[in-house]
């Protein structure tokens, strides 16, 4: 059975062979580009289901490729997993801030590669689900249509922003989002709000969740996630 198409933008032959073998045997179709320019051109013409993107590329830098993809309405919805030998905290944060869906540090195991690929593709499918549908996660019941949140059987009184943040995180349990990604999602990219205000909103949410405040986890140096 045919599966999703993966574009690998990577110039290291050994890495490409590793990806091609392990994802290929899972049924994924693999396309390859060895430069940033070729990666952008193929992504725009092919519209793959997911892009595995190296940072250190000949020509256009990988982060610039990611920025171009995410700023183009024709490619912005294509998930991107950055693969890089650079694993410092600042590199990971920069990649996520530019819109990457995940960040893998070389060397990585084939099992992790397959798992991360499946997870990002699954998240893309889940994002297409009607956002007005009721959602249950842990002991929370969230009803966007009625703007209601129940913890066990107790109704929570949330502000509009607190509700949007909680709903966004709850739709992606286990996924880490930077403060800027949360701002962009709940208010839109042009909303005049600082990342610091997200910390304040999270603190307010945790207070209202009481003993269940640990549902929202802080990932140091990156942002927040809903407990998986």
Buried (B, 14 or more C-beta within 10 A) or exposed (E): EEBBBBBBBBBBEEBBEBBBEBBBEBEBBBBBBBBBBBBBEBBBEBEBBBBBBBBEBEBBBBBBBBBBBBEEEEBEEBBBBBBBEBEEEEBBBBBBBBBBBBBBBBEBEBEEBBEBBBBBBEBBEEEEEEEEEEBEBBEBBBBBEEEBBBBEEEEBEBEEBBBBBBBBBBBBEEBBBBBBBBBBBBBEEEEEBEEEBBBEBBEBBBEBBEEBBEBBBEEEEBBBBBBE
